[in-house]
Amino acid sequence: MDKVNFLRGGFTFSFMLLAGNFAAYGGLVYPYFSLKLMDVSLTILMTFGVTFPLFRMLLQLNNQDISSSMGKKHVAWSIVMGFGYSGIAYLTVYSLLSPDKYGEGLSLLEHYHLIPFIIEMAILLILWFIPDHLANSLHKKQLKQIYQKEQEYKSLYENNLSAIFTYNREGIIVEANERAATMTGYPLEKIIGKEFLTYMMEKNLGQIKTAFLRSLRGEAMTFELDFPHREGHILYIQVIVVPIHLDGEVTGAHVLATDITEATKDKKKIQFLAYHDELTGLPNRRYFNEAFETKVKEGHDQMAILLLDLNRFKIVNDTLGHGYGDELISKFGKRCKDALGEKGLIARMSGDEFIVLLPSIQGRSEIHKVVKAIHKSLQTPFTIGGHDIMTSTSIGISLYPHDGKDLSTLLKKADIAMYTTKKSAGAYQLLFSDQLEEKGINPIELEENLRKALINDEFELYYQPQFSLQTNRVVGVEALIRWNHPVKGLISPDDFIPLAEETGLIIPLGRWILNRACEQFKVWEKGGHEFKISINVSSRQFHDATFVEMVRELLFTHDIPPSFIELELTESTAMHHVEEAMAKMNALREIGVSIAIDDFGIEYSSLSYLQKFSIQTLKIDRSFIMDLDENESNKAIVSAIHAMAKHLKLAIVAEGVETETQLNWLKNLECEYGQGYYFSRPLPADGVTDYINKSIGVSNCN
């Protein structure tokens, strides 16, 4: 209710009351009617005087919340108001009635006719005083409440844990608290009066301008952004914008800014640890799983899973301690990640196992390039605590979707392939094949059976003939071990040799191979056949301290001319502990046996080490021979290897000859020896004898 309504209501109510009273009482006293203008005028004034305090009180009641104490005062005012209105009726009658008609009660007032008006005047004064008194009390109460609100606002503003900035519609900061100065590093005098965009980072300007415009439309909002502290470091803050409404209009906004830098770092750290390995910092299994599923959903139609196992980790961990083992794992993971580059994702599975995802591969050659890069990165020793530690990795590979469409299946098959390739110092990898799974290879079960096989003599040597490409005669054989498992039948060495290396069973198994080869040589010798027998030697077997003496002992025991025995080493075996390897090769040469480098060309292929080592033969890896028909690059590589061998006066054997085209090309190159399915598959000892008897003849290697 405003002043206009107050006046309109007061006058209207007064006129209605006067009209009603004069009409009603005028009619009642009409026979004795006597209009006394002075009294009528006073009655009218008194009516207005009583009515307007009523509307004042109604105005106060409408605008104020009335407490219990104030309520009691209004009750007292209502009683006085009742007396005032009852007096109006009396004055009305008094002003209209002829004096000679007064009753006994009124006759006393004939000479004191102003007394009723004086009484009414007193009541009127009381009625006017009471609203003023009540208004004054309310005003004091309101002032107190306003003061309390101001103090509460000030306390909330100044003591708030958040920095508070208040800006107007022009975007000028008009107020800020001390926390704002502390958080930003700027004193208040450099904050107040500035545009709120002054200290913001350029990348956040669009976001902040949008928030400003929304706040002027009356929208509250919250968001997060980076803020440059005065000292140069970046804060991450949470912002809450609250519009200021005044008389129905938005005059600006309060901005509450909270520094959540540490909380954000903690959150990111927790999230990082949830998806990364704490030791290496590489993604963990959870991260890898989600990444794989994402690639599948993106439609990658061919991917490779590589499972890496760190060789010799257990030896390092057990002999040097867990600290060394942890550092080796960490550095190994970093090297592999660097070698992988942007080609794929590497994660740590657990222990000394890592897993690699290669998305969008076009062919197996891409996989082999990545594997070669990983192996190459491990050629340099790891320097840990003053120790130079050489290690390698065994890699099992499975292909999506060829070997499985879910990660669990792919990992299982990669695991089977990895255990099949396990070598302590070899650079070797194997793609999963269904044959591996069909054989039901279980590494733990296989190790138990392997120990029993040594006791039960379940092994057998097969021999693959080696031919002179110029004379077409057999000049030697390569001894290849097979395992006649009593339940699973014939098991390839690819399936059990790596495990024999890992468990150390390769030492007694290697002795068995050399011993059986010597025995077979004597059998062939008695039959009139003398040719060289080549025997593969594993890295662990070669580096065993008793190896040279074991060779010497068996040759002496079986009375074998040493020149008929050739030991085949891989490049990685020869390069592992080079000084030790050179000493052993020299010792073997003193005995009289010859040494060949097997699978030459896929690892180091260094002229310098060939000159240092006591070797007599290079065996070109079959991967270069297989594609000779179509691959000009392979032809160039084989030609270069042949030229190198000729320069060093080394014999050269081409492995994996399978077609007549390959044979003719090698003959034109004047390659000396060949070996492969074109000539003969590996044969049992009796089969070799029959094969030789049917062949053109035998050329003595001497």
KAMORA-V223364 format. One record per run of one state. SS is the DSSP state (2 for helix, 1 for strand, 0 for the rest). FROM is the first residue (numbers start at 1). LEN is the number of residues. If there is no record, write none. Layout:
# KAMORA-V223364
ss from len
SS FROM LEN
SS FROM LEN
This chain:
# KAMORA-V223364
ss from len
0 1 2
2 3 26
0 29 1
2 30 3
1 33 1
0 34 3
2 37 27
0 64 4
2 68 29
1 97 1
0 98 1
2 99 3
0 102 2
2 104 4
0 108 7
2 115 44
0 159 4
1 163 6
0 169 3
1 172 5
0 177 1
2 178 7
0 185 3
2 188 3
0 191 4
1 195 1
0 196 4
1 200 1
0 201 1
2 202 15
0 217 4
1 221 8
0 229 5
1 234 13
0 247 2
1 249 11
0 260 1
2 261 15
1 276 1
0 277 6
1 283 1
0 284 1
2 285 13
0 298 5
1 303 8
0 311 2
2 313 8
0 321 1
2 322 22
0 344 1
1 345 6
0 351 2
1 353 6
0 359 5
2 364 14
0 378 4
1 382 3
0 385 2
1 387 3
0 390 3
1 393 8
0 401 6
2 407 14
0 421 7
1 428 4
0 432 2
2 434 5
0 439 4
2 443 14
0 457 2
1 459 10
0 469 5
1 474 12
0 486 3
1 489 3
0 492 1
2 493 11
0 504 2
2 506 21
0 527 5
1 532 5
0 537 2
2 539 4
0 543 4
2 547 12
0 559 3
2 562 3
1 565 6
2 571 5
0 576 2
2 578 14
0 592 2
1 594 7
0 601 6
2 607 6
0 613 4
1 617 4
0 621 1
2 622 5
0 627 5
2 632 16
0 648 3
1 651 5
0 656 4
2 660 10
0 670 3
1 673 3
0 676 7
1 683 2
2 685 10
0 695 3
1 698 1
0 699 4
